[in-house]
Amino acid sequence: MRDQRAEEFARCAVALAAELRPVRHDASVAFDPEDPWAVPAPTGDDPFAPSLAGREGIFDQALSNGLAAIVASEWPGKESNSRGRVLPASELLKVIAGHGPATDGVVLLPDKHQAPEIPQDDTSSIFQPHPRLLARHTRIDVRTLQNGIDASQAARHGRGVGGLQRRHIEALLALDSHRSLRVMGEEQADQIRETALRGDAVERERVAEYLERIGEEEASRRAAHVENPNAWHPKHNPDGHDLDTCPVCEYEAFSVDGLAPIAGRVGHGQCLVCTYTRTPDTAEEEGFAEHLAWIKGE
């Protein structure tokens, strides 16, 4: 059950985290010609992603599963009532607050499996971490999370619009540091992978239709006259690359902008014949697959 709760928390929390990127521009701030793209830092009162449909329900689902996982891990059995039903998020917050202590509505749960402290003395290496840096805890902002529950109820129950703010989402995401969760990174990686694979499949279908439209003769003509816009040169373009073979039209006309950020075995860029585009995320996935095949000797 704990794994299932962690998965539900991650699935919803990652969706909410993705919407934290847009920042509201404060029209009262004067335009700066030297930095025209500058926007003020978000404050705790910034509205959270008004265009995200169902944000209140997603928040509630993430919070309920995350808190249930934490309480079940810290105080087994306290996550349920006498009839075995899991407590709602508000009651789970009361359990956590009751086991406090809380400071200004915030409970810091220490990690029971934290690394041992390293004694510090005059002979200690400067590269040794300070003991306080080794202490790990989960920050549970009970007050803010309860306020987030209250702000989401109107929209969830047909009594008006929701009032979620960035501070509610940030408090929710902080729960992921608990040992019963720590799943957002993996979920984000999975979502990036799935999005890349779906996007690449759509791109290949588009290119296949395009090739059929222009015909083989036109494709061959383009391939014969292709010029590499990003050719390597030791002085003028040391980061350039030779043309690669396009995986769709199979002409040596794929202009490489760069290699996969991590795996570094597959290039991303665009074919100069069929216009197939391989994104950095797709290149990363293909590069990782090639790396695994190389390890297995395939």
Buried (B, 14 or more C-beta within 10 A) or exposed (E): EBEEBBBBBBBBBBBBBEBBEEEBEEEEEEEEEEEEEEEEEBEEEBEBBEEBEEBBBBBBBBBBBBBBBBBBBBEEEBBBEEEEEBBBBBBBBBBBBEBEEBEEBBBEBEBEEEEEEEEEEEEEEEEEEEEEEBEBEBEBBBBBBBBBBEBBBBBBEEEEEBBBBBBBBBBBBBBBBBBBBBBBEEBBEEBBBEEBBEBBEEBBEBBBEBBEEBEEEEBEEBBEEBEBEBEEEEEEEEEBBEBBEBBBBBBBBBBBBBBBEEBEBBBBBBBBBBBBBBBBBBBBBBBBEBBEEEEEEE
